[in-house]
Structure formats: C-alpha cells, structure tokens
Amino acid sequence: MKCANVLILVVSLALTSAVDAGLVQHWTLDDSAGTFTEGLGYTVMPIANEVAGGSQAMIVSPETQQSEALFGQAGASSLTGTSITLNGRHDGIELGDVAPGTGEFTIAFWFNTNGMQCFNDSADRLISANRGQAGRWEVALVGTAGQTEDMTVNFYHADGASYNIVDAVDAGQWYHVAMTRSNDTEDNYKLYLNGVEKAVLTDTTAFTCTADANGAVRMGHKLSNTTSGVSRGYNGGYDDIRFYDTALTAAEISALAVPEPATMVLLGCGFLIRLRRRS
C-alpha cells in the first residue's frame, strides 16, 4: 500500500533573528565582564553592537559599584543569549546619541525587574533621554519602593503624550517592550508589551525624540533634573536592545516577543521530522 500524499505541517514561528530590515542598533548584551576604565565621570566598560558602524554602548558605574553590574546572566530566551543585570543605583547603560529624532523608528528590548527601586523618585527608568528639555521621552516602571507585583509601565513624551499599562509587571519575569512611530498621520505612536499592542497615540505635534544634553540615551538610570548627578535607577536585567529606523508591524513586534525558537513538525508517510530554527 502506497503512502497517502498527506502532509500535516505545524509551524510555530519565532522570527526574532529574521527581523533585520531597518535594524540600525543591536546590543545583545551577551558580553562577558571586562575592564572598567575612567570616563564620563564614572568608570565605563564598552558593550558590543552587532550592527557594523553602530553606536558602542557602555556600562557606566561608580568605581565602588563596578561589581554590582552582573554579566552572563540568564537571558530572556534561548534566542537572546545572556543578559546584563544592574543594581538600581547609579550604574546604567549609555547607548550614545541614538535618539530617533522625528523619523520612523522602533525601539525594543527585554527587561526583568527585581522590584521597584524608586531611588530619588517614584519611578524606575527603563529607557530615557533628557531631563526636562523639549523632546524628553522615556519608558518607566511606576510603583512604590520595594513593590514586586503589579507594577505599571508608563510611556511619556514631554510634548504631550503619556500612557500607563496598569498592573502589568511582576518581579522576576522577563517582559518585552517595544514602541514604534510610523509616518501615518493618525495612530502613529504605538506601545507594545509582550508583543501585544497596548496603546495607540496620534502624533499631533511631530514629537521629536532627542538625546539628552550630554548626547546620550540611557537605560537603567536617568540624569537628575536639578543636578549633574544620576538617579532614578532600575534594579534588574536587560536583554537584546534593538533600534530600527522603520516602524515594525504588529506581526514583527510579536515575532520579537516570542520567547522560543521556531519548531516545525512534518508528519507523513510514516515519518516525523522536527526542525528547529537556528538563532
């Protein structure tokens, strides 16, 4: 008896490694602990950018807290490799002047908080730029010091946009956050959590996303509004930071947020083949 010409194809697609069009900055955070040197009023350690010609980011830390930045930590998934954990005080990641200005963009990354730090503020900055100037923008966790459950994710822009994803985050879990802006005249700002669209905003004032006065976009801390120091830290891990010069689609954002590799199962003619997408 001949095999029936029946093929059942079950595909679970995780296209993280395939979403490369328009990728202009990509820090995997797979770096090993290196040597800190003096710089920026701190000690700094460079971290690699996977995009040729991309901005070389740096871990920044007071000399007395260098050991608090932990490298080679468990990542968000088997696709994303390892991660880096910050201690939630003055250390952080300086990405350089990578702010997208007025053009299309997507900014996406994974985070895993250890709980609210609220160091000199009521929010922990996941990513931010500026300290009161026009064009200030940020994504932050909002809660009370020591809070470990039901933290709120806030998107803010100084030109008039603010949106809260309420009671969205618990400590000890990885979350994927992404924000996009397209050239559409309406509904062109979008905020996603774990691949799900949570906010749609209309850009009525041509928001400009700029770097701060020192030419930096920061993750894990933020310049103080009134002094030259840094505060408003974040206690937790980061993984797979990506900047695009285009607005990814909802399907592409969802693919970035899928935590496991694709699995393809082929059934037919008495055999089974299982293929796994290589990261």
Phi, psi and omega in degrees: 000128181283152176296139174290144179280066182241128177228120176257121183246119177244118185235125171249106190266127171235102192264028185308309185285347182268346183274079185244343182298126179082004180286117184248341176217136179209106176254110181285336183064032174271010186295147171272160178300131180238203183261128173276139175232167181291142176170148176060022183079003178234194159253146188229151174224123181292149172234146192285146173250127183284347180266123179301129182081002179286170182288133175277111180280167182219140164281129178244141183201141168302150184303326183283352184239015182304323184288351181279341175277116187256126182255160177068027179280164179302136182271180182290331180199176177292342178279333191262000178073217182266180184222174177238135179249135178254161188265354174085016175246250184264354181278165182179189178241125174261117182271350186086188183276079182246013180299139188280358177066233183250001184274182174294149176198163164223132173239126185218143177196165173257147173217156181213098186279149172269000183125161185294128176271312180052046179281108182065020180191174179260010181218152176252122185279120174280315175209140184199163172208145181076165179217061179112347181284165173301141181090002180295138180210156182192161165237129187223159167265136183239134179178207178241155183305131180087353181294136180236355179228153173056042174282150182262141173261126181242130169257133183221140170224134187296340180277007170126012181246135174206136179212136179250134167259101194280140174052047190258341193229135172244149179296149174084007179236147176276137176230144177253126179241142178214143171227142183229155168222129177253179177270008177298153180278341178227154175052045186259350171259127180225143180236131183238147171229124183053040175080001182252129179294124183246338182211141174231120184238147177263127182273086184273347184239020179052058182311137174250124176260102185253165170283172180278182185298337177266011177072040184224147161254133190241147174231134178089352174197174184209144176299141175295147179290334190245349180226177178275359182280177181244139179214197173060051186283176181225131183252101181163191186258156172233153176208144167051071179272127183229138171237132177241155175260025177215161178270111177295153177283168178300322179294321179291321175297316179299321179296320178297328185271355178288125191277351185232157179296161177293145173235127179243126180242123179250126180239132177164149177053036174077017178222161179227131177238130177244121180247140176241133179295133178281138181279000000 
